[in-house]
Amino acid sequence: MASIRVLPDLLVNQIAAGEVVERPAAALKEMLENSLDAGAREIAVTLREGGIRQIRVQDDGRGLEASDLPLAVARHATSKIASLDDLERVATLGFRGEALASIASVSHFTLTSRTASDRHAWRIEAQGGAVGDVGPAQGEAGTVVDVLDLYYNTPARRKFLRTEATEFAHCEDAFKRAALANPGVGFRLAHNGKAQWRLPAQDLEHRVAELLGREFVESAVTFDEQAAQFRLFGYAGLPTTARSSRDAQFIFVNGRFVRDRLLSHAMREAYRDILHNDRHPAYVVFIELPPDAVDVNVHPTKIEVRFRESRAVHPFVRQSVERALAAPKGAGTAAPAPATDWMSAVARPQTPMPPMTQATMPLAAGQSLAFYDRLFGRRDEPGQTSVPENLVADESERQDDERGPPLGFALGQLGGVYILAQNSDGLVVVDMHAAHERIVYERLKAALDGEDIPTQQLLIPATLVASTLEVATVEENQPLLGRLGFEMAVLSPTSIVVRSIPWLLRDADPAGLARDVLREVHELGSTQVLTARRDEILGTLACHGSVRAHRALGLQEMNALLRDMEATERSGQCNHGRPTWYQFSMSDLDRLFMRGR
């Protein structure tokens, strides 16, 4: 039996490197965090061959004194914590004191640093963990960490690295995360001698726009919520910007990018009502809380965290984002810059409105119809188009809001699919089926939550030939079907009768509606339909109850639909995440027809 022995320091560091520095991107992450902890305002990253051949990070931070350089590459040496009390309230990105030692053990490593008070810089080198002496060097105030030939002395580890393009993509992700969390810091990235990113110090809105695209910022909703010692803010993309992968999902806790199942689940729940199928939302979320309220010492990579009040964090995140998504989409302002020192505030300039937008649409509450009068004229004015009796508002109401309802008033129908309306900003185009589907869906939800879905008795009950599964589903789920507003009964082993359906769906085909409901109930299970999976079945019902394409609507019907949209939460998207309306401003139309040129 082999005897127990103490491992040499080099082997210990190489073992640690397997956890902390699993690939070049992990090394880059640690180096960037050191620069940010040092108070850098400008950080330049240089990579060669995806970071395998070289990773160089230069910053203008506080720098290190000559006596600190040997400790910087020593295992478990750090200036960031000194006691267990410090560990329980870590306020820096790094704190374990093992990253540089691990990196130096598997590379040709050089650390050059200079403080503002030093006359020149100092340098220390390490070859595969063998640390040299400190010597004078040239260099500006700040620190330069140069890592060459990563894993040159551990070929088994290097063999598991992927292609240069793949490793660079991972490094770029690490770079973007650091840049997103610190918009007040300038970042540069070059790869194989070619500039990839040049990000000046800027505000959060412009940093997000640079990295995720201006389209994302202009279509996302912003939020800024506080509860007790928690603060949550950022950008949540609308379902229309959803993606096939999770590559645009960023969550930061006290400036640290994290992958946390609790937070990811809370975000999924926030989108559950407006984004189905296999699409993934895009979002940038920042959480601020006291350092002692979160444990960041869960994993060597520091990418996992544990909240001390997880039961409070989950509903706070879910409900905050859910409220932001439920509110009608507005041009709004971007999330305000946080109070902590890891993100600085910069004045936010105005940005131009895109050609198609979903502008602010507050919930309707006694909207004035004076705007309608200006568009179509008053009944008592000769030669003017009359206003329907039920749309005329009194004079006091007209004086309340001269701009009129957000979605304006209907002009007509296009192709039996779209409603064209005019508001104070220009032309509004509404997908009538998608909009009505959301309205019916929200009303069904409200009725079900109130356990009062009104029913419509069928004058002539609908009888349909049923499968064995459909018959069994009716027999086993009578209470559930009743709560959903259906009265069904089994007539024979092969037939079902439908005697009543939800009143909101009174114009739907009873047989087709019954078949879809029974299929949903059977597939989802009766114990889930009215809890976690209720929205799927209500979405199916809403689709049956909404106005169909190519159905002609009168002017009053179209205006009634517009008013219902203004009074309905989440009416900017249908149940499947598609937009329900777009705004074309007068200037957009002028550009389209080249007026003024």
DOMI-757655 format. One line per field, with one value per residue (C-alpha): residue number from 1; residue in one letter; y negated, x negated, z negated. Coordinates in nm, 2 decimals. Last residue first. Layout:
N
k = [NUM; ...]
r = [A; ...]
c2 = [Y; ...]
c1 = [X; ...]
c3 = [Z; ...]
END
This chain:
597
k = [597; 596; 595; 594; 593; 592; 591; 590; 589; 588; 587; 586; 585; 584; 583; 582; 581; 580; 579; 578; 577; 576; 575; 574; 573; 572; 571; 570; 569; 568; 567; 566; 565; 564; 563; 562; 561; 560; 559; 558; 557; 556; 555; 554; 553; 552; 551; 550; 549; 548; 547; 546; 545; 544; 543; 542; 541; 540; 539; 538; 537; 536; 535; 534; 533; 532; 531; 530; 529; 528; 527; 526; 525; 524; 523; 522; 521; 520; 519; 518; 517; 516; 515; 514; 513; 512; 511; 510; 509; 508; 507; 506; 505; 504; 503; 502; 501; 500; 499; 498; 497; 496; 495; 494; 493; 492; 491; 490; 489; 488; 487; 486; 485; 484; 483; 482; 481; 480; 479; 478; 477; 476; 475; 474; 473; 472; 471; 470; 469; 468; 467; 466; 465; 464; 463; 462; 461; 460; 459; 458; 457; 456; 455; 454; 453; 452; 451; 450; 449; 448; 447; 446; 445; 444; 443; 442; 441; 440; 439; 438; 437; 436; 435; 434; 433; 432; 431; 430; 429; 428; 427; 426; 425; 424; 423; 422; 421; 420; 419; 418; 417; 416; 415; 414; 413; 412; 411; 410; 409; 408; 407; 406; 405; 404; 403; 402; 401; 400; 399; 398; 397; 396; 395; 394; 393; 392; 391; 390; 389; 388; 387; 386; 385; 384; 383; 382; 381; 380; 379; 378; 377; 376; 375; 374; 373; 372; 371; 370; 369; 368; 367; 366; 365; 364; 363; 362; 361; 360; 359; 358; 357; 356; 355; 354; 353; 352; 351; 350; 349; 348; 347; 346; 345; 344; 343; 342; 341; 340; 339; 338; 337; 336; 335; 334; 333; 332; 331; 330; 329; 328; 327; 326; 325; 324; 323; 322; 321; 320; 319; 318; 317; 316; 315; 314; 313; 312; 311; 310; 309; 308; 307; 306; 305; 304; 303; 302; 301; 300; 299; 298; 297; 296; 295; 294; 293; 292; 291; 290; 289; 288; 287; 286; 285; 284; 283; 282; 281; 280; 279; 278; 277; 276; 275; 274; 273; 272; 271; 270; 269; 268; 267; 266; 265; 264; 263; 262; 261; 260; 259; 258; 257; 256; 255; 254; 253; 252; 251; 250; 249; 248; 247; 246; 245; 244; 243; 242; 241; 240; 239; 238; 237; 236; 235; 234; 233; 232; 231; 230; 229; 228; 227; 226; 225; 224; 223; 222; 221; 220; 219; 218; 217; 216; 215; 214; 213; 212; 211; 210; 209; 208; 207; 206; 205; 204; 203; 202; 201; 200; 199; 198; 197; 196; 195; 194; 193; 192; 191; 190; 189; 188; 187; 186; 185; 184; 183; 182; 181; 180; 179; 178; 177; 176; 175; 174; 173; 172; 171; 170; 169; 168; 167; 166; 165; 164; 163; 162; 161; 160; 159; 158; 157; 156; 155; 154; 153; 152; 151; 150; 149; 148; 147; 146; 145; 144; 143; 142; 141; 140; 139; 138; 137; 136; 135; 134; 133; 132; 131; 130; 129; 128; 127; 126; 125; 124; 123; 122; 121; 120; 119; 118; 117; 116; 115; 114; 113; 112; 111; 110; 109; 108; 107; 106; 105; 104; 103; 102; 101; 100; 99; 98; 97; 96; 95; 94; 93; 92; 91; 90; 89; 88; 87; 86; 85; 84; 83; 82; 81; 80; 79; 78; 77; 76; 75; 74; 73; 72; 71; 70; 69; 68; 67; 66; 65; 64; 63; 62; 61; 60; 59; 58; 57; 56; 55; 54; 53; 52; 51; 50; 49; 48; 47; 46; 45; 44; 43; 42; 41; 40; 39; 38; 37; 36; 35; 34; 33; 32; 31; 30; 29; 28; 27; 26; 25; 24; 23; 22; 21; 20; 19; 18; 17; 16; 15; 14; 13; 12; 11; 10; 9; 8; 7; 6; 5; 4; 3; 2; 1]
r = [R; G; R; M; F; L; R; D; L; D; S; M; S; F; Q; Y; W; T; P; R; G; H; N; C; Q; G; S; R; E; T; A; E; M; D; R; L; L; A; N; M; E; Q; L; G; L; A; R; H; A; R; V; S; G; H; C; A; L; T; G; L; I; E; D; R; R; A; T; L; V; Q; T; S; G; L; E; H; V; E; R; L; V; D; R; A; L; G; A; P; D; A; D; R; L; L; W; P; I; S; R; V; V; I; S; T; P; S; L; V; A; M; E; F; G; L; R; G; L; L; P; Q; N; E; E; V; T; A; V; E; L; T; S; A; V; L; T; A; P; I; L; L; Q; Q; T; P; I; D; E; G; D; L; A; A; K; L; R; E; Y; V; I; R; E; H; A; A; H; M; D; V; V; V; L; G; D; S; N; Q; A; L; I; Y; V; G; G; L; Q; G; L; A; F; G; L; P; P; G; R; E; D; D; Q; R; E; S; E; D; A; V; L; N; E; P; V; S; T; Q; G; P; E; D; R; R; G; F; L; R; D; Y; F; A; L; S; Q; G; A; A; L; P; M; T; A; Q; T; M; P; P; M; P; T; Q; P; R; A; V; A; S; M; W; D; T; A; P; A; P; A; A; T; G; A; G; K; P; A; A; L; A; R; E; V; S; Q; R; V; F; P; H; V; A; R; S; E; R; F; R; V; E; I; K; T; P; H; V; N; V; D; V; A; D; P; P; L; E; I; F; V; V; Y; A; P; H; R; D; N; H; L; I; D; R; Y; A; E; R; M; A; H; S; L; L; R; D; R; V; F; R; G; N; V; F; I; F; Q; A; D; R; S; S; R; A; T; T; P; L; G; A; Y; G; F; L; R; F; Q; A; A; Q; E; D; F; T; V; A; S; E; V; F; E; R; G; L; L; E; A; V; R; H; E; L; D; Q; A; P; L; R; W; Q; A; K; G; N; H; A; L; R; F; G; V; G; P; N; A; L; A; A; R; K; F; A; D; E; C; H; A; F; E; T; A; E; T; R; L; F; K; R; R; A; P; T; N; Y; Y; L; D; L; V; D; V; V; T; G; A; E; G; Q; A; P; G; V; D; G; V; A; G; G; Q; A; E; I; R; W; A; H; R; D; S; A; T; R; S; T; L; T; F; H; S; V; S; A; I; S; A; L; A; E; G; R; F; G; L; T; A; V; R; E; L; D; D; L; S; A; I; K; S; T; A; H; R; A; V; A; L; P; L; D; S; A; E; L; G; R; G; D; D; Q; V; R; I; Q; R; I; G; G; E; R; L; T; V; A; I; E; R; A; G; A; D; L; S; N; E; L; M; E; K; L; A; A; A; P; R; E; V; V; E; G; A; A; I; Q; N; V; L; L; D; P; L; V; R; I; S; A; M]
c2 = [-6.58; -6.70; -6.39; -6.08; -5.85; -5.62; -5.91; -6.09; -5.77; -5.73; -6.11; -6.05; -5.77; -5.41; -5.22; -4.84; -4.60; -4.25; -4.14; -3.76; -3.59; -3.29; -3.43; -3.75; -4.04; -4.41; -4.32; -4.22; -4.37; -4.46; -4.80; -4.95; -4.63; -4.65; -5.01; -4.89; -4.60; -4.84; -5.07; -4.77; -4.67; -5.02; -5.05; -4.73; -4.41; -4.17; -3.83; -3.75; -3.62; -3.48; -3.67; -3.51; -3.24; -2.93; -3.08; -3.18; -2.81; -2.69; -2.97; -2.87; -2.51; -2.63; -2.87; -2.61; -2.42; -2.51; -2.50; -2.45; -2.19; -2.02; -1.78; -1.70; -1.57; -1.76; -1.53; -1.43; -1.78; -1.92; -1.66; -1.71; -2.08; -2.04; -1.80; -2.02; -2.33; -2.15; -2.02; -2.35; -2.56; -2.90; -3.19; -3.14; -3.14; -3.41; -3.23; -2.92; -2.61; -2.43; -2.11; -1.91; -1.55; -1.26; -0.95; -0.62; -0.43; -0.59; -0.92; -1.05; -1.40; -1.74; -2.07; -2.31; -2.63; -2.55; -2.48; -2.23; -2.06; -2.01; -1.87; -1.63; -1.50; -1.12; -1.06; -1.32; -1.19; -0.83; -0.93; -1.12; -0.83; -0.58; -0.80; -1.03; -1.08; -1.42; -1.55; -1.93; -2.04; -2.25; -2.58; -2.55; -2.69; -2.96; -2.95; -3.22; -3.13; -3.22; -3.07; -3.42; -3.29; -3.12; -3.44; -3.64; -3.38; -3.36; -3.74; -3.74; -3.48; -3.66; -3.98; -3.80; -3.62; -3.95; -4.11; -3.81; -3.80; -4.17; -4.21; -4.59; -4.86; -5.20; -5.51; -5.85; -5.99; -6.14; -5.81; -5.67; -5.31; -5.04; -4.70; -4.40; -4.06; -4.10; -4.21; -4.55; -4.69; -5.05; -5.39; -5.28; -5.52; -5.60; -5.33; -5.55; -5.70; -6.07; -6.33; -6.60; -6.44; -6.58; -6.85; -6.60; -6.45; -6.79; -6.82; -6.49; -6.19; -6.07; -5.70; -5.55; -5.79; -5.70; -6.01; -6.18; -6.26; -6.63; -6.83; -7.06; -7.05; -6.91; -6.55; -6.66; -6.60; -6.28; -6.33; -6.63; -6.48; -6.15; -6.35; -6.49; -6.14; -6.16; -5.85; -5.76; -5.51; -5.32; -5.13; -5.32; -5.25; -5.38; -5.30; -4.97; -5.06; -5.04; -5.29; -5.31; -5.61; -5.81; -5.79; -6.06; -6.09; -5.91; -6.09; -5.86; -5.67; -5.44; -5.07; -4.88; -5.16; -5.07; -5.30; -5.14; -5.32; -5.37; -5.12; -5.27; -5.52; -5.46; -5.40; -5.20; -4.84; -4.78; -4.65; -4.27; -4.24; -4.48; -4.31; -3.97; -4.10; -4.22; -3.92; -3.66; -3.84; -3.91; -3.56; -3.39; -3.62; -3.57; -3.20; -3.22; -3.41; -3.31; -3.31; -3.07; -3.16; -2.99; -3.15; -3.17; -2.94; -2.77; -2.69; -2.79; -3.09; -3.35; -3.32; -3.59; -3.80; -3.90; -4.10; -4.32; -4.30; -4.42; -4.21; -4.30; -4.14; -4.15; -3.96; -3.76; -3.51; -3.15; -2.98; -2.61; -2.64; -2.91; -3.28; -3.51; -3.35; -3.16; -3.46; -3.54; -3.17; -3.13; -3.43; -3.28; -2.94; -3.11; -3.29; -2.97; -2.77; -3.02; -3.08; -3.40; -3.71; -3.91; -4.28; -4.24; -3.95; -3.96; -3.76; -3.75; -3.56; -3.63; -3.29; -3.09; -2.94; -2.95; -3.32; -3.55; -3.91; -3.90; -3.76; -4.10; -4.13; -4.21; -4.48; -4.57; -4.63; -4.44; -4.58; -4.39; -4.53; -4.56; -4.55; -4.75; -4.74; -4.89; -4.76; -4.81; -4.66; -4.54; -4.64; -4.94; -4.77; -4.45; -4.64; -4.84; -4.52; -4.29; -4.41; -4.77; -4.82; -4.68; -4.93; -5.21; -5.15; -5.09; -5.43; -5.46; -5.41; -5.34; -4.99; -4.88; -4.52; -4.29; -4.45; -4.23; -4.12; -3.76; -3.86; -4.21; -4.32; -4.66; -4.77; -5.11; -5.10; -5.28; -4.99; -4.74; -4.44; -4.44; -4.46; -4.17; -3.96; -4.06; -3.96; -3.62; -3.56; -3.67; -3.41; -3.14; -3.24; -3.24; -2.89; -2.78; -2.95; -2.81; -2.46; -2.28; -2.22; -1.86; -1.79; -2.08; -1.90; -1.59; -1.80; -1.95; -2.14; -2.36; -2.41; -2.78; -2.87; -3.23; -3.43; -3.80; -4.00; -4.38; -4.60; -4.97; -5.28; -5.27; -5.02; -4.96; -4.70; -4.65; -4.29; -4.05; -3.71; -3.39; -3.17; -2.80; -2.73; -2.63; -2.91; -3.21; -3.57; -3.88; -4.24; -4.59; -4.92; -5.26; -5.57; -5.42; -5.65; -5.57; -5.20; -4.98; -4.63; -4.36; -3.99; -3.74; -3.37; -3.09; -2.86; -2.58; -2.67; -3.04; -3.00; -2.82; -3.08; -3.36; -3.21; -3.09; -3.39; -3.30; -3.66; -3.78; -3.98; -4.20; -4.27; -3.94; -3.94; -3.59; -3.58; -3.90; -3.75; -3.44; -3.66; -3.84; -3.90; -4.10; -4.13; -3.77; -3.49; -3.14; -3.01; -3.24; -3.43; -3.76; -3.70; -3.72; -4.05; -4.22; -4.34; -4.52; -4.72; -4.64; -4.84; -5.08; -5.01; -5.12; -4.78; -4.54; -4.18; -3.95; -3.60; -3.42; -3.09; -2.92; -3.24; -3.17; -3.15; -3.48; -3.71; -4.07; -4.23; -4.61; -4.74; -5.11; -5.24; -4.99; -4.99; -4.71; -4.48; -4.54; -4.43; -4.12; -4.03; -4.06; -3.82; -3.57; -3.58; -3.55; -3.23; -3.09; -3.18; -3.00; -2.67; -2.48; -2.74; -2.73; -2.36; -2.20; -2.48; -2.36; -2.03; -2.22; -2.43; -2.13; -1.96; -2.27; -2.29; -1.93; -1.69; -1.58; -1.20; -0.92; -0.58; -0.34; 0.00]
c1 = [3.62; 3.91; 4.11; 3.91; 4.22; 4.06; 3.89; 4.22; 4.37; 4.10; 4.14; 4.51; 4.43; 4.50; 4.61; 4.63; 4.89; 4.95; 4.58; 4.52; 4.44; 4.67; 4.95; 4.96; 4.73; 4.79; 5.10; 4.90; 5.16; 5.49; 5.66; 5.50; 5.57; 5.94; 5.95; 5.80; 6.05; 6.34; 6.21; 6.21; 6.56; 6.69; 6.54; 6.69; 6.49; 6.46; 6.32; 6.02; 5.82; 6.02; 6.13; 6.01; 6.20; 6.02; 5.67; 5.78; 5.87; 5.52; 5.36; 5.57; 5.43; 5.07; 5.12; 5.24; 4.91; 4.77; 5.10; 5.44; 5.32; 5.07; 5.28; 5.51; 5.23; 5.05; 5.12; 5.47; 5.59; 5.43; 5.60; 5.94; 5.92; 5.83; 6.11; 6.37; 6.27; 6.30; 6.65; 6.77; 6.66; 6.58; 6.82; 6.90; 6.54; 6.57; 6.88; 6.68; 6.85; 7.18; 7.36; 7.08; 7.18; 6.93; 6.93; 6.75; 6.81; 7.15; 7.30; 7.02; 7.08; 6.93; 7.00; 6.71; 6.62; 6.26; 6.37; 6.62; 6.35; 6.14; 6.43; 6.52; 6.17; 6.18; 6.49; 6.40; 6.05; 6.17; 6.39; 6.11; 5.87; 6.12; 6.17; 6.47; 6.74; 6.89; 7.22; 7.27; 7.56; 7.81; 7.89; 7.54; 7.52; 7.25; 7.04; 6.89; 6.54; 6.56; 6.28; 6.13; 5.80; 5.99; 6.17; 5.85; 5.67; 5.96; 5.96; 5.58; 5.62; 5.91; 5.71; 5.40; 5.59; 5.76; 5.42; 5.29; 5.61; 5.62; 5.26; 5.25; 5.08; 5.06; 5.00; 4.88; 4.78; 5.11; 5.29; 5.42; 5.54; 5.50; 5.63; 5.46; 5.59; 5.89; 5.65; 5.62; 5.90; 6.00; 5.92; 5.94; 5.87; 5.57; 5.35; 5.23; 5.58; 5.61; 5.33; 5.56; 5.59; 5.81; 5.98; 6.18; 6.31; 6.44; 6.61; 6.80; 6.68; 6.83; 6.75; 7.09; 7.26; 7.03; 6.84; 6.97; 6.74; 6.72; 6.90; 7.08; 6.96; 7.22; 7.10; 6.74; 6.44; 6.25; 5.90; 5.95; 6.26; 6.08; 5.81; 6.08; 6.18; 6.03; 5.91; 6.12; 5.86; 5.67; 5.36; 5.05; 4.92; 4.57; 4.42; 4.40; 4.16; 4.11; 3.87; 3.64; 3.67; 3.34; 3.14; 3.11; 2.79; 2.73; 2.50; 2.25; 2.30; 2.02; 2.04; 1.83; 1.86; 2.20; 2.50; 2.62; 2.68; 3.04; 3.22; 3.28; 3.55; 3.90; 3.98; 4.26; 4.38; 4.71; 4.66; 4.66; 4.29; 4.19; 4.43; 4.28; 3.93; 4.01; 4.22; 3.96; 3.67; 3.85; 4.00; 3.66; 3.47; 3.70; 3.68; 3.31; 3.24; 2.87; 2.81; 2.56; 2.33; 2.17; 1.92; 1.65; 1.43; 1.32; 1.68; 1.91; 1.71; 1.95; 2.19; 2.46; 2.63; 2.29; 2.20; 2.52; 2.74; 2.72; 2.87; 2.81; 2.99; 2.91; 3.18; 3.24; 3.53; 3.50; 3.73; 3.82; 4.20; 4.35; 4.28; 4.54; 4.67; 4.35; 4.13; 4.11; 4.09; 3.79; 3.63; 3.69; 3.55; 3.23; 3.20; 3.23; 3.01; 2.73; 2.47; 2.30; 2.13; 2.00; 2.09; 2.28; 2.47; 2.47; 2.70; 2.65; 2.86; 2.78; 2.62; 2.92; 3.00; 3.28; 3.34; 3.61; 3.62; 4.00; 4.05; 3.94; 3.59; 3.55; 3.30; 3.15; 3.24; 3.28; 3.20; 3.22; 3.17; 3.54; 3.71; 3.59; 3.69; 3.54; 3.68; 3.62; 3.81; 3.63; 3.70; 3.47; 3.20; 3.21; 3.21; 2.91; 2.71; 2.60; 2.24; 2.26; 2.62; 2.55; 2.26; 2.47; 2.75; 2.50; 2.32; 1.99; 1.61; 1.50; 1.53; 1.29; 1.36; 1.20; 0.87; 0.65; 0.30; 0.39; 0.68; 0.73; 0.97; 1.01; 1.21; 1.29; 1.44; 1.76; 1.96; 1.84; 2.07; 2.12; 1.74; 1.66; 1.92; 1.81; 1.44; 1.55; 1.76; 1.46; 1.24; 1.50; 1.52; 1.13; 1.12; 1.37; 1.18; 0.85; 0.99; 1.07; 0.85; 0.85; 0.49; 0.37; 0.47; 0.28; -0.02; -0.08; -0.40; -0.29; 0.05; 0.08; -0.20; -0.25; -0.07; -0.15; -0.01; -0.06; 0.01; 0.07; -0.15; -0.35; -0.62; -0.99; -1.15; -1.34; -1.39; -1.21; -1.37; -1.24; -0.95; -0.95; -0.58; -0.60; -0.84; -0.77; -0.88; -0.88; -0.89; -0.91; -0.81; -0.98; -0.99; -0.73; -0.47; -0.19; -0.24; -0.42; -0.36; -0.50; -0.40; -0.54; -0.43; -0.55; -0.26; -0.11; -0.23; -0.19; 0.18; 0.23; 0.03; 0.22; 0.55; 0.48; 0.54; 0.90; 1.03; 1.12; 1.43; 1.42; 1.68; 1.65; 1.87; 1.83; 1.47; 1.39; 1.53; 1.33; 1.02; 0.76; 0.93; 0.85; 0.47; 0.41; 0.16; 0.32; 0.06; -0.23; -0.22; -0.12; -0.34; -0.65; -0.53; -0.44; -0.78; -0.81; -0.50; -0.19; 0.03; 0.32; 0.50; 0.41; 0.45; 0.28; 0.40; 0.20; 0.31; 0.08; 0.04; 0.35; 0.55; 0.75; 0.44; 0.30; 0.48; 0.43; 0.66; 0.65; 0.81; 0.88; 1.03; 0.86; 0.95; 0.72; 1.03; 1.11; 0.76; 0.77; 1.11; 0.97; 0.69; 0.93; 1.15; 0.86; 0.74; 1.09; 1.11; 0.78; 0.93; 0.98; 0.80; 0.95; 1.03; 0.74; 0.51; 0.57; 0.41; 0.12; 0.08; 0.07; -0.18; -0.41; -0.38; -0.50; -0.24; -0.27; -0.29; -0.06; -0.22; -0.14; 0.00]
c3 = [5.13; 4.90; 4.95; 5.04; 5.03; 4.77; 4.60; 4.56; 4.43; 4.16; 4.08; 4.03; 3.78; 3.86; 3.55; 3.54; 3.39; 3.26; 3.24; 3.22; 2.89; 2.93; 2.70; 2.91; 2.84; 2.77; 2.57; 2.27; 2.04; 2.19; 2.17; 2.48; 2.67; 2.57; 2.71; 3.04; 3.06; 3.00; 3.28; 3.52; 3.42; 3.46; 3.81; 3.92; 3.94; 4.24; 4.15; 4.37; 4.07; 3.78; 3.48; 3.16; 2.97; 3.11; 3.05; 2.70; 2.62; 2.73; 2.53; 2.23; 2.26; 2.28; 1.99; 1.75; 1.75; 1.41; 1.23; 1.39; 1.64; 1.41; 1.20; 1.49; 1.71; 1.98; 2.27; 2.17; 2.08; 2.40; 2.62; 2.45; 2.50; 2.87; 2.93; 2.75; 2.95; 3.28; 3.18; 3.04; 3.34; 3.18; 3.16; 2.79; 2.70; 2.43; 2.31; 2.23; 2.38; 2.31; 2.40; 2.57; 2.64; 2.67; 2.89; 2.93; 2.60; 2.58; 2.48; 2.27; 2.13; 2.17; 2.00; 2.05; 1.87; 1.78; 1.42; 1.56; 1.76; 1.45; 1.24; 1.52; 1.58; 1.57; 1.78; 2.04; 2.07; 2.10; 2.39; 2.56; 2.52; 2.67; 2.97; 3.01; 3.27; 3.20; 3.08; 3.04; 2.83; 3.02; 2.83; 2.68; 2.33; 2.30; 1.99; 1.76; 1.63; 1.26; 1.06; 1.02; 1.15; 1.43; 1.52; 1.52; 1.73; 1.98; 2.01; 2.07; 2.35; 2.51; 2.54; 2.66; 2.93; 3.03; 3.10; 3.30; 3.51; 3.57; 3.68; 3.62; 3.83; 3.68; 3.90; 3.77; 3.44; 3.33; 3.41; 3.74; 3.77; 4.03; 3.92; 4.07; 4.18; 4.41; 4.68; 4.52; 4.30; 4.25; 4.09; 3.73; 3.45; 3.25; 3.10; 2.81; 2.75; 2.82; 2.83; 2.70; 2.36; 2.09; 2.30; 2.49; 2.16; 2.07; 2.41; 2.39; 2.59; 2.91; 2.99; 2.92; 3.17; 3.45; 3.58; 3.89; 4.18; 4.26; 4.53; 4.29; 3.93; 3.68; 3.70; 3.62; 3.84; 3.93; 3.81; 3.58; 3.43; 3.36; 3.17; 2.95; 2.86; 2.51; 2.32; 2.01; 1.88; 2.15; 2.03; 2.15; 2.50; 2.54; 2.88; 3.06; 3.33; 3.71; 3.88; 3.58; 3.35; 3.32; 3.00; 2.74; 2.55; 2.21; 1.97; 1.82; 1.50; 1.36; 1.31; 1.05; 0.80; 0.68; 0.74; 1.05; 1.38; 1.46; 1.68; 2.02; 2.07; 2.21; 2.58; 2.44; 2.46; 2.28; 1.93; 1.90; 1.98; 1.70; 1.46; 1.54; 1.49; 1.14; 1.05; 1.15; 0.99; 0.66; 0.66; 0.69; 0.45; 0.15; 0.13; 0.21; -0.11; -0.17; 0.20; 0.34; 0.63; 0.93; 1.17; 0.90; 1.11; 0.79; 0.70; 0.41; 0.26; 0.40; 0.11; 0.13; -0.14; -0.29; 0.01; -0.03; 0.28; 0.64; 0.93; 1.29; 1.58; 1.95; 2.15; 2.46; 2.46; 2.57; 2.83; 2.81; 2.78; 2.57; 2.50; 2.35; 2.03; 1.94; 1.98; 1.61; 1.53; 1.75; 1.57; 1.23; 1.35; 1.47; 1.13; 0.93; 1.17; 1.14; 1.41; 1.29; 1.43; 1.14; 1.11; 0.78; 0.93; 1.31; 1.53; 1.91; 2.16; 2.53; 2.61; 2.48; 2.82; 3.09; 3.02; 2.89; 3.03; 3.10; 2.75; 2.60; 2.47; 2.10; 2.01; 1.68; 1.32; 0.99; 0.65; 0.32; -0.03; -0.10; 0.24; 0.54; 0.90; 1.21; 1.54; 1.91; 2.19; 2.50; 2.86; 2.88; 2.69; 2.90; 3.23; 3.12; 3.10; 2.83; 2.77; 2.88; 2.78; 2.43; 2.40; 2.53; 2.28; 1.99; 2.02; 2.19; 2.15; 2.51; 2.66; 2.93; 3.03; 3.29; 3.38; 3.59; 3.48; 3.43; 3.21; 3.07; 2.79; 2.64; 2.34; 2.18; 1.83; 1.74; 1.91; 1.65; 1.63; 2.01; 2.07; 1.84; 2.00; 2.35; 2.28; 2.14; 2.45; 2.67; 2.50; 2.57; 2.93; 2.95; 2.82; 3.09; 3.37; 3.26; 3.25; 2.93; 2.62; 2.50; 2.62; 2.41; 2.09; 2.19; 2.31; 1.97; 2.01; 2.30; 2.12; 2.23; 2.47; 2.36; 2.08; 2.06; 1.76; 1.79; 1.49; 1.43; 1.46; 1.78; 1.85; 1.88; 1.66; 1.33; 1.20; 0.97; 0.96; 1.13; 1.05; 1.16; 1.22; 1.58; 1.66; 1.43; 1.49; 1.27; 1.38; 1.22; 1.37; 1.34; 1.12; 0.89; 0.73; 0.98; 0.93; 1.19; 1.30; 1.53; 1.49; 1.73; 1.76; 1.99; 1.92; 1.70; 1.35; 1.42; 1.48; 1.15; 0.96; 1.13; 1.03; 0.68; 0.44; 0.37; 0.37; 0.72; 0.82; 0.51; 0.24; 0.05; -0.26; -0.40; -0.30; -0.49; -0.81; -0.75; -0.76; -0.54; -0.21; 0.10; 0.08; 0.19; 0.15; 0.17; 0.42; 0.50; 0.84; 0.69; 0.39; 0.60; 0.74; 0.41; 0.32; 0.65; 0.58; 0.78; 1.01; 0.93; 1.26; 1.61; 1.77; 2.00; 2.06; 2.29; 2.37; 2.61; 2.80; 2.68; 2.66; 2.97; 3.18; 3.05; 2.81; 2.70; 2.44; 2.36; 2.04; 1.97; 1.64; 1.42; 1.05; 0.94; 0.89; 1.26; 1.37; 1.15; 1.29; 1.64; 1.56; 1.41; 1.72; 1.95; 1.78; 1.81; 2.18; 2.24; 2.12; 1.79; 1.59; 1.25; 1.23; 1.42; 1.30; 0.94; 1.03; 1.20; 0.88; 0.66; 0.90; 0.88; 0.50; 0.45; 0.31; -0.05; -0.08; -0.20; -0.18; 0.10; 0.00]
END
